[in-house]
Amino acid sequence: MGGTGTATFAPHSPGEDDIADLAYGAAVRDEWLLDPDWVTVNHGSFGATPIVVLAAQERWRREMERQPSYFMRRVLPDALRGAADALAGFIGAEGKDIAFLENATVGCNAVLRSLRLGRGDEVVVLSHVYGAVRNTVRYVTELAGAVMVEAVVPFPGTTEAGVVEAVRRALSDRTVIAVLDHITSASALVLPLQAMVAACHERGVPVLVDGAHGPGQVPLDMRVIQADWYVGNCHKWLMSPKGAAFIWADPARQAALHPVTISHGYGQGFLAEFDWTGTRDPSAFLAVPDAIAFHARLGGEGLMARNKAVAAEATALVARRLNTEPGATGALAGSMGLVRLPLAGEAGAERALALRGRMLDRKCDVPLHAQAGSIWLRLSAQAYNEMADYERLAEIAAEVVREE
């Protein structure tokens, strides 16, 4: 492999028998530009792009700038579809049903703002919905005189059955669409997506899945999930450049779907509308196949399993050191983990933000969120992480807690 990596990777996606032969942690950290002076346990927020993938993006940029008009008219259309085909193979779909976007929130906006809501119509969201998506639902419902309905996810003590039942209870004859998280952001819950989608479809309710954290963290297959729309970020767990995301739409839903920016392709079909919304730098999209290849060389699904195992061990370690409780475990846990901070007093967003600032002051990048009456620390596990990172995280978190 090119770049400055120090590990030797297998030339295929390993299975359980040979994933142990791959090196992780400090052995591969030079594949990224990460500052070694920092404790970086927050891959979930913005990801971290490997050097080799950044190099691929730069090659596309240089190719574009050699002759911009020719590139945009003659090179980009086929290159974009080629990248979509590569992504389709990764998520169990067909390239013709995938369009690239800057981020998952843009995709959620595209679906929700394409709806024709009426007064009294209901849009169901989970109580753990991502804040930006909640605001989008607020906007479209307030504009139409419609209603946002929350399916209250039990937390802590979340169970798969409890989540599905919460979704069922929130549905009504007025429900127009359900917006379901695949992996929640603040609470890091890997939700039982297939069962939630099925519960909605039983009532004739279409489903938009916010899969911002899905690609690269958990295996995906659109044919199995059977949602109506799925939006996902490539820049997080798949490690593409920033500004690469996608929307997958069931063919039956494509005619009524439009991008946030209406441009020259309006009325000419799904891909005509989404592939060109105006001038933008498409290099992040075009480097997605290189991110997929890098992810595969680090183990593919084996890497996902390894990251989940590391996150579970790290969550237990930090909870033990702070003498407190973890968030999700077992099937509801993924490559992120949650630990409740043992703090007295109010546990609002303002205090969480202040504590996060003190963690950053100590060169420790880890998000803190207020929920269920407590402040919770959310850690991530990616290929470049090892247990020493979480030992240091526990020390810093303990220092911050003691100062309170």
Summary of the structure (lengths in Angstrom):
residues: 404
radius of gyration: 21.2
end to end distance: 47.0
largest distance: 62.1
contacts: 1420
relative contact order: 0.16
helix: 45%
strand: 15%
